[in-house]
Amino acid sequence: MANQSHIASTKRGRPGYEREELLSICVRAFNEYGYEATSMGVLADALGITKSAIYHHVKSKEEILEYALNWALVSLEEVFDAAESLEDSNPAEAVEFVTRQTVYALVEQFDNVTLLLRLRGNSQVETEALERRRELTNRLSVLVKTAQEAKEIRQDISDRTIARLIFGMINSLATWYRPERGENVEKLADAVVQMAFDGMADSTATSTTAR
């Protein structure tokens, strides 16, 4: 995430917060109260500082939103960059890689991804983020289609439907998973992969074996 080095700076401001820490607290407030309903006053209360102290770090509430969404999206985009550059892997392995690593990315960037998933497209920042999110679905669809053409996964469901179902299952973690409970992320990723790939197994091959 080299393009975000300026975001994650450790510059300490007058209120005693480092910038990244302040942004994280603000994002949690957005998720708790809703972005639209969270005023700078609410953020100041959550931080225990004055509104003017917040402006020492950021210019606006929307700037906080933009930083958070970029963090989330870059972490997810990097998963696809890695999958698409994998050597000596079959197409199904690339789909599995994306499925597994997206779970890790969501958990690592839990608050930021949760905010991303709640967007309604009410501003240019949100609209651009939603477009980048749709592009992730497109990229997964391509990987799925390639695996289908190689007859490594079932072909009776469209590539786009499979991509949406995979993301739907992973995105649902934002509604019930709680990082503070310390649940084993590896086991969680294993469960998601198993559920996804058992459903994507080639049904023709399975029925032939059964006979």
Salt bridges, closest charged atoms under 4 A:
GLU18 OE2 - ARG12 NH2 3.21
GLU63 OE2 - ARG19 NH2 3.36
GLU77 OE2 - ARG132 NE 2.93
ASP81 OD1 - ARG139 NH2 2.74
GLU84 OE1 - ARG139 NH2 2.78
GLU96 OE2 - ARG100 NH2 3.45
ASP111 OD2 - ARG28 NH1 3.98
GLU131 OE1 - ARG134 NH2 3.04
ASP156 OD1 - ARG154 NE 2.73
ASP190 OD1 - ARG100 NH1 2.44
